[in-house]
Amino acid sequence: MFDKQAADELKQIDRALGAVSGIEVDSTGDVITIEFEDGARYILNSHRAARQIWFAAELAAAHYSRNDAGAWIDTRGGGELWARIAEVLGNKLGRDVKLR
């Protein structure tokens, strides 16, 4: 069940990232790499053993678990995955980024 849920979520994120200008997106299996013109890279991946999606960006990493409502929530900070991705991309690109 987890593998399908995580794969579906990553596919949706990959599609949404494809519409964001100023980044290159590479998706391989359960890993999405987001690369910027300055060479910076952010990584999203599923982590089967922990049953989480991990997001590494700006020298920080967060681990997201799926809640009963189907949202992926940061296990430490409580933020939602899609909102966090949009926030850090927006900070890096210097503009608002909408993924949904």
C-alpha positions in Angstrom: 0.0 0.0 0.0 2.7 2.5 1.0 4.7 2.0 -2.3 1.7 2.8 -4.4 0.7 5.8 -2.3 4.2 7.3 -2.4 4.7 6.5 -6.1 1.3 8.2 -7.0 2.2 11.2 -4.9 5.7 11.6 -6.5 4.1 11.2 -10.0 1.7 14.1 -9.2 4.5 16.2 -7.8 6.7 15.4 -10.9 3.9 16.6 -13.2 3.3 19.8 -11.2 7.0 20.6 -11.2 7.1 20.2 -15.0 5.1 23.4 -15.3 7.5 25.5 -13.1 9.9 27.6 -15.2 13.5 28.0 -14.0 14.1 24.5 -12.9 15.1 21.2 -14.5 13.4 18.1 -13.1 14.7 14.5 -13.4 12.5 11.7 -12.2 14.0 8.2 -11.8 12.0 5.6 -10.0 11.2 6.9 -6.5 13.6 9.9 -6.7 12.9 13.3 -8.1 15.8 15.7 -8.5 15.1 19.4 -9.0 18.0 21.4 -10.4 18.4 25.1 -10.6 20.5 27.2 -13.0 23.1 27.8 -10.3 23.6 24.1 -9.9 21.7 23.7 -6.6 19.7 20.5 -6.3 16.7 19.5 -4.2 15.8 15.9 -3.8 12.4 14.2 -3.2 12.3 10.4 -2.6 10.2 7.8 -1.0 11.8 5.9 1.9 10.1 2.5 2.1 11.6 1.4 5.5 10.3 4.6 7.2 7.1 4.7 5.1 7.8 8.4 4.4 8.6 10.8 1.6 11.8 12.7 2.2 12.5 16.2 0.9 16.0 17.6 1.1 16.5 21.3 0.2 18.6 24.2 1.3 20.9 22.1 3.6 17.8 20.7 5.5 15.8 17.5 5.2 12.2 16.8 6.2 10.4 13.5 6.5 6.7 13.4 5.6 4.2 10.7 6.7 0.8 10.2 5.2 -2.1 11.1 7.5 -5.6 9.6 7.6 -6.8 12.3 5.2 -4.1 11.4 2.6 -1.9 14.4 3.1 1.9 14.1 3.6 2.8 15.9 6.8 6.2 16.8 8.2 6.9 14.5 11.2 8.7 17.3 13.0 7.3 20.6 11.9 3.8 19.6 10.9 3.8 21.3 7.5 2.3 19.8 4.4 4.6 18.5 1.7 3.2 20.3 -1.3 3.1 23.6 0.5 6.7 23.2 1.6 7.9 22.4 -1.9 6.1 25.5 -3.3 7.6 27.6 -0.5 11.2 26.5 -0.9 11.0 26.7 -4.7 9.5 30.2 -4.5 12.3 31.3 -2.1 14.9 30.0 -4.4 13.4 31.4 -7.6 12.4 34.7 -6.0 8.7 34.5 -6.9 5.5 32.8 -5.9 5.2 29.2 -7.0 1.9 27.4 -7.2 1.9 23.7 -7.6 -1.8 23.0 -7.2 
